[in-house]
Each structure stands twice: as structure tokens, then as C-alpha cells.
Amino acid sequence: MSGDPCFLSATELRARIARKDVSPVEITRAVLARAERLQPELNCFITLCGDEAMAQAKDAERQIMAGAPLGLLHGIPFTVKDLVNTRGVRTTFGAVPFQDNVPDHDAVAVARLRAQGGILIGKTTTPEFGSKCLTDSPLFGRTRNAWSADRSSGGSSGGAAVAVASGIAPLAVASDGGGSTRIPAACNGVVGLKQSNGVIPHSQVQDAFGNQTYVTPTTRTVADTALMLQAMAGEDASDPWSIGVPVPDYPDVAAPRGDLKAKKILFCLSPPGRPVTSDVAAAFKASLDRLASLGAELEEFSGEGFDIEPIWRAINHTAWRTRFEKLAADHPNNLSATFLKQLALAEKVSGVDYQQAMFDRTALFRRVQSMLATADWLAMPTLTRTALPIDQDLFGTIDIDGQIFDSVRPHWFPWTMPFNMTGHPAISLPAGFGRDGLPIGLHLVGRFRDDAELLRVSALFEAASDLLGRWPA
């Protein structure tokens, strides 16, 4: 597999392209062929851009042969989640009413990847407007997990994670409003970063000041995440939180150098009343042992007060109701019952409730800040169990080692939502496999806007884990 460009990291492809060992045309042709072969089984794309991608690859090859200066991602394929605008390429938001929508501009993050020579090969699947942790929609059906056709890909960036995990493209633009990058990363055994607030500008969000959603990278390796972050980061006038945020040399500072001596990690398995499966607990203990072997001091913290899904939902669903109430009234038969039910939930949230949730969000930020004043990182499992069944209903029950619970969000991913609200960087890393053979993720949280140090500890953990050679069948 080592010679197949589909199985090489973006970092390795970049080096080989620079040495002229492989051409952008070869790479793009290979990943497009793989995408077309796997799409009927995985259903992770809603649009493939074959002709446009090959034209860009040929142009990239000409520039190499002419000795032109090369961008950071010159000739490297990437995908974009179908929530994120792409100039001239259909962007449906996973919703039937937008099935023919073609933006006339790129989102800032996408424009930056293109400017660095990246080649867009397609748009990956997302549920309607990224509204749930499962990737299915009336528009395209279900996206299957890269490791098992019987399991969900997670969501809402399910298509992005599956495309990366299955060797279709090494880099994927995802997004994360409550865990939407990290949940499918954990489900499919890849790296999913939700960077600090403002590190990558979000040019599409309507409430830039109260925003808790992020345009994010998904990759197979920490080095590739650092490379992609380097291309996407930097201030932009569209996003007030991005202004004045410096951009370090992420690929350099994120290298797995040194150790974790004199570093402290606070850890917690789960908030009270949110059990995890025994295999997740075992993988988490093994991950903590690995971090300790690198020199880190470990100390447990109480998960009391971290059960914040009602706060997240009050803010999030109110934003959705404001954005989509008219659309739902105009197209009730073209939107899923699950999406409409979530909008209806927001009708119970008053203006006072919403503002109280914003107060609670500030209190949560200050609590996390106080914890990270005495420690370098926080650690917890990304999810309480492996990927859910392919036909999982968001409003159905969830099984955790035989215990049945009636609410998916707080019981499956209690740890991802808090850090959307606080803005701290959080990453899901491959951390082993469950008894069912499916991936398990480790969730690490860093100090506010210290994304580089979060990537460094992630790279050290990855180097000590020896999981990179394992691919889905």
C-alpha cells in the first residue's frame, strides 16, 4: 500500500510532489477512481468534481515542471463538507430545498486551501444543515461507517470522516457546532480538530459574536491536521474573533518532539449519570497510561456540572429556529421529521431562557479557564461508546453495554458540546478499537488559543500509539 497515493498522508504526498516522485495528475486520478468505486458502498459524497479536479491537477503539474513556486498544499486533493460554500460547486446543506444551490464564492477557509494549491475533488455528505450527530438526509440517504456497513458514520461531518478514513483524500474540510467534527472522527478512527475560537475564520456564520460553530480540518494524522490548519488559519475581516490571532508555524511546533515531563493533564471518564462502555473505559485507561509514560502528571477531576446539553440546546436550537423557521413553513414536506422536531423544541425557549444559557456559557468558560490555569490539558473519551447502528434515530434510545437511555446527545457525546461553547481547542484522536472492531477516540482539550501545544501532545500520543497502519477493510 505504501506506493499507492490513496494511502499516503498529505505530508508525505507534499514531499513526494516536491521531489517529482509523483505527480498531482497521478494522485488526483487515483483518489477520484477510489471515490467512484467506494461511493456506492459508503455514500460519503453528494457531489464529485472529477473533470474540474483533473483540470486543476494538470495545471498543478505544469507549474511544477515550469519551476513555479509551490503552495503549501500544491497538488494535494481535499474534500469539503456540503455545509461549506464552494465557488461554482453545488452546496446543498444536505437539504432538498437547496439541492440546486451553487455558490458564487468560496468560504474563506476553502479559498485559502485552493490558494495553497489544494485540489477540490468533491463535497461530502451532511445531515440537513448539520443538525444532528448522524449523517443521513432525505436528499442522499445514509452514509455508512468506514469500518462497518451496519454502523453510522457519526455526524454531522460523517462524509468528511469516512472519505479520509477510507483513503479517498487525505484532507477534509468539516465543521463542528457541538461535536460534528470530533464525533465522526472517533467513529471512523481519524483525527478531528475543533480549533480555538477565531483561529480559522468562519465567514458564513450569521451571528459572528455569539457563534459556537467552527469550520475545521479532518485528517488521518496530526501532522496533516497541522499542515491543513496552517493553510486555513489567520485573521479575516468576516470573523471578529479571528482578528489579531497570530499564526504560528503549526507543522513545526506540532512535531512530536520532547516529552510531557512537568506537564499536567486533568482527566475524567464521564459526567455523573453518563456511563461509558467497558471497552471505552479500557481504551481510555490505556490512553492515560500512554500519556503518563511520556512523562505527564495525571490528576482526576470531577465531571459534576459538565452535563450542559440543555444549555447548548437552548442556544443552538434558538439559532436554528431563527434561521430556518420560514424555510420549514415553506417546505414542510421536503425536510425530515427529525429536523422539524428540533426546530419545534426551540419554541419552548424564551428570550430569558436564551440569555440565561448565554450567562451559563460564560460561567462554563471561566470554569474551564480556572482548570487550565493549574494544568496543561484536559482528557476524556470522545464518545461513551462506538458508532451507533446505521438506522439510529436521533430521538430513539441508545444502548451502552446493555443499559438503555432515551436521549442520544447527552449520553453519547457529553464531552464535545462544552468546548464549542467555551472556544477552547479540542481534538479527537484514534485511541484503539472496541470489542466490535470499531474505533474509539481520545478527546484532549487545550488552553484557549494554544492550539499548537494541543497538536504537540496529540503528535506525541499518536507516535506512541502505533495505530496509523490500520485501515478499514
N, C-alpha and C positions, 0 to 999 in steps of 0.2 A: 504493500500500500504506500510505502514511503515515496515512491516516484509519482504517484497519482496526485495531480494538483488538487483534487477534491478533498484529499485527506491532509493537506498541508495547512499550517497556520498562516494567517496574513503576514505575520512577522517573517516566517520562512519564505513565503512567496515574494515578499518585498526584496529580500536578499537575493533570491534566485533571479528575479527580474533585473535587478541592478547588474548582476554578473552575466546577463543574457543567457542563462541556463534554460530558461523557459520564457515563452512569450505571452503577453496578455491575450493573444488570439487563442493559443492552446488552452489557457486557463479558462477563459470565458466559454469556449466551445465545450469543454469538459463539464463545467458546472451546469450549463444550460441543458446538456444531454442528461445529466443526472437528475436535474429538476423535472424534466419532462418524463423520465422513467419512473420516478418516485411519486409524482403528483397524484396519479390515480389512487395510490395506496394511502398516502399521508394527507393529501388535501391541505397543504400548508400555504399555497399561493392562491390569490384571487386573480392576479394578472402576471404574466411573464412577458418580459420586454426583449425577446430574442433578437429581432432584427436591429433594434436600436443598440443593444448591448454589443453585438458583434461589430457594428459600425464604429462604436467607441473604442473597442478593443483594437481594431485595425488602425485607428488614428493613434492610439497609445503606442502601438508597435512602431509606427512611422516616426513618432517623436523620439523613441529610444534609439532607433537606427540613425536618426539625424543628430544625435548627441544633445538633444534639448534637455534643459533642467527638468528633473522629475519631481512630482509632488510626493507627499508622504505615503499616499495610497495608490500610486500610479499603476494602473492595470489590474487592480485587485477588485474582485466582484463584491458587491454588497446588496442587501435587500432592505426594503423599507416597509414598516408596518402600515397597513391600509388606513390608519388614522392620520398619518403624517403626509402633508402636501408634497406632491412631486409634479414639477412642471411638465405638462404635456402627457402625463401618465395618469390614467384613471385612478381616482381616490374615492372609494365608496363609503368609508367609515363603517364597513360591514353592514350597511343598511340599504334595503330595497329602494327607498326614495332617492338615494344618491348613486344608484348603480351606473349612471352615465356621467357622473361628475368628473370633469377633467380640469384641475387647477391650472392657472396661467403662471404660477410661480412655485418655487421650492420653499419649503420651510428652511429657516436659517441653517439648521443642523445638516439637512440634506445638501443644500447649496455648498456648504463647506466640504463635505465629503467629495462632491463632484469636483470642486476646485482643486482638491488634492489628488485628483486623478482616479478616484474610485469609479467603478462601473456598475450602474444600477441594473440588476438583472430581473427584478420583479417586486411586486407588492405582496406582503404576507397577510394571512388571514387574522381577523379580529372579530369578536362579537360586536353587535351593534354599538357603536360609539365607545367601544372598550368598556362596556358596562358590567362585565362580570368576570369571574375567575375561571371560566370555561370558554373554549373557543369554538362556538357554533353560531350560526345565523341563518335566518330564512333565505338569505341571499346565496350562500355557498354550502350549507350543511355543516358537518363536523370535521374538525382537524384532529387527527389521531396522534397519540403519543409516539415519539420516535422509537421507543423500546417495546411497545406493545399496542397492537391494534385494538385491544379491548379497553384501553385506558385513555382518559382525556389528556390533551396536551397541556392542560392548565390554561391560564389566561390572565389578562386579555391579550398578551403578546404571544399566544400559542404558536402561531405560524412562524414567527421570528425564531423562537427557540428550537422548533422542530427542524427548520431549514438549516440552522447551524449544527444541531446535533447529528443530523443525517448526512453531513458532508456536502451540502448543496452550495453554500457560500460561507466563508469564514466570519463575515461581519454582518450584523443585522441591526438596523435602527428599530428600536422598540419604544414603548412608553410605559409609564408607571404612575398610577394615581392612587394605589392602595396596596401595591404589590405586583402589579401587572407585568413587570419585567422579571422579578425575583421568583414568583410562583412558577411560571413555566420553565425558568432556568433550573429550578430544583427538580421539577417533574421530568425534565429531559436531560439532566446531567451536564449542563453548561454553566458558563459564568454570566451572571446578570447583575449589573451595577445600577443602582439608583444613586446618582451623584448628589452632592450637596446642592441646595437651592442656589441657582444662579450660575453654576459652573458651565452648564450648556444652556444657552438662551432658548426659551420656549416662545417662538414667535406667533403661535396660533392661539394661545390661551386667551380667553376673553377677560377674565379677572386676573390681571398680572399681579396685583398686590396681594390678593387672598389665595393665590394659586397653591395647590398641593399636588399638581401633576408635573411629570418630567419626561422629556424626550431623552432616551437612554441608549447605551450600547449593550448588545448581547453578542458574546463570542465564545470560543471554546477554551481560550487560555487567558490568564491575567495579562500577559504581555500584549495580546491582541486588544484587550479592553483598554490598556494604557495607550496603545497606538491610535485606536479609534477616538478615545477621549481627547487626545492631543489635537486631532483634526477638527473635532466638534466644539471644543471649549473656546472661551473668550467672549468678551462683552459684545452686546448688540443693543442698539437703541430701542428695540422692540420689547426688551425684558428689563425692567428696572433693577431686578435682583442681580442681573449679570454685570451691571456697570461697576467698574473698579475691581472686579475679581481677577487676581493675577493668574497666569497660566504657567505653571512650572513645566519642566521637561518630564512629562509623565513617564515615557518609556525608560528614561534613565533612573528616575527616583523610584520607580516601581520594580526595578530589578531585584531578584531575591538575594540581596547582599546582607551580610552580617547575621545577626540572630535577634532574639527577643529578650535578651538579658536586660534587667532593670525596667522591663515593660510590664504593665499590669492589665489583666483582662478580667472584667466582671462578667459572670455568666449566670444564665437562668434557663432551666429546661422549658418552663411554661408558666403563664399566669395561673393563679388558683382557679380550679374548675375547668381547665382546658387541658385534658390529658393528651399524651402523645403515645404512639405505638411503641412496643418494646424494641423494635428494630431501629426506630428513630432515636430512642433513648440510648441504645448501644452505640450507634454511629456518632451521636453527639459526645458521648463519653470518650470514644476513640479519638475524636477530633480535638477535644480538650487535652487529652494525653499528648497528642502530637504537638499542640501549641506549647505545652509545658516542656516537652523535650527540646524545643527551640529556645527555652530559657524563660518563657513568660511566667509571671506570678499570676495565679488564678484565685479568684475570690467570688463566691456565690452572692447574688443579690436577690432580693425578694421581687417576685413578679406582681405583688399587690399593687393595684392602681394602674396596671398596664392593660386592663381589659377595656379598651377605648373604642371598640367598634361603634357604639351608639353616637359618640362624638364625631367620628369620621363620617358616619352615615348622614348625620344632620347637616354637615357642611356639604358633603359630596352630592347627596340626592337633591338638596336645595339648588345647587348649581345646575344639575341635570334638569330639574323641573323648569328652571328659568330658561334654559337653552332649548328644551325640546317639547314644552307643553303644546305650543301651536302645531309643531310637526306631528305630534301624536294625535291631536284633534283632526288634522287634515288627512292623516294616513293611518287610521286605526287598524286597517286590515293588512297593512304591509309591514307592521312591526310585531315583534314577538310578544307573547303574553308576559314573559319574564321581564322584558324591558318596560312594558306598560305598567306592570305591577310595581316596579321600582320607582317609577315616576309618581305613582299614586301614593306610595309611602311618604313622599315628601310633602304631601298635602297636610299631613299631621304636624309638620314642623312650623312653628310660628316664628315671627321675626325675633321675638325674645329668646326662643329656643336656639335659633341660629347664632345669635350674638353670644349666648351663654356657651355654646360649643366653641366659638372663637376665643372666649376667655379661657376655656378649658384647654384649648390648643396651646395658648401661651404658657399656662401652668405646666403642661407636659414638656414643652421646650425647656423651661427653666429647670425642671426636674432632671432631664437628660443632661443638660449642661452641668448641673451640680455633680452628677455621677461621673461625667467625663473630666471633671476638674481633678478627680482623685485617681483616674485610670486612663489608659490609652485607648481601649476599645471595649465594646460590649459583644458578647457572643450568645447565640441561642440557635435552635434549629430553625430553618426557613419555614418548614411546614410540620404539622403534627403527624402526618402520615404520607405515604407515597401517593402517586397520581390516582385520582378518583376514577370511577367507571366512565366509559365513553358516553353513556347515556345519562350521566348525572344531571339532576335538576338543581338549579341554584336554590330553590325553595324546598328541596327534598331533604331527606335525612342523610347524615354522614356516619359511617361506621369507623370507629377507632378501636381496633383489637376487640371487636365484638360488642363494644358499648355503642349504642345508637343515640345520636344527638340530632336535634331538629333545626339547627342553624349552621350553614356551611361556613360563612365568613369568619365568625369569631372562633370556631372550633378547628378550622383547617389552617388559617394563617393569622393567628393573633399577633405575631411579631412584625409583620410587614407594614401595616397601616400606621403605627405610631410615627415612623420616621418619614413618611410622606408629610405628615403634619408638622414635624419639628424641623425638617430640612436637613437633618444630618445625613451624611453619606452612608449607604448600606449596600452590602453585596451578598449574593448567594453564590456559594462555591460548591462544586461537587465534593461530597464527603463520604461516599460509599454507596452501597446498594442494600435494599431491603430483602427480606425472605422471598418476596415475589420477583426478585431480579431487577427491580426498578430503582432509579437513582434517588438518593437522599441528599439534601443540601444543608450546608452550614451557613448561618447568617451572621455576618460581622458588621458592626456599626462603628464608625469613626467619629472623631471630633469634627465639629462644624467647619466645613471647607478645608479640612485636612484630608482630602481625597487621596493625595499622593501616598501618605502614610498608610491609609487603609489598603491601597493597592500593594504596598510593600509587604505588609503582613500577609495579605492574600497570596502573593507570589511565593513567600516562604512556606506557607501552608501547602500550596499546590506542589511545590518542589518536593516536599516531604511526604506527599500522599500517593504518588505513583498511580494516578487514575487516568492519565491523559491517553494511554494507549488503548483504552477500551472503547469500542464503538458499538452502536446498535447493530443487530444482525441485518 
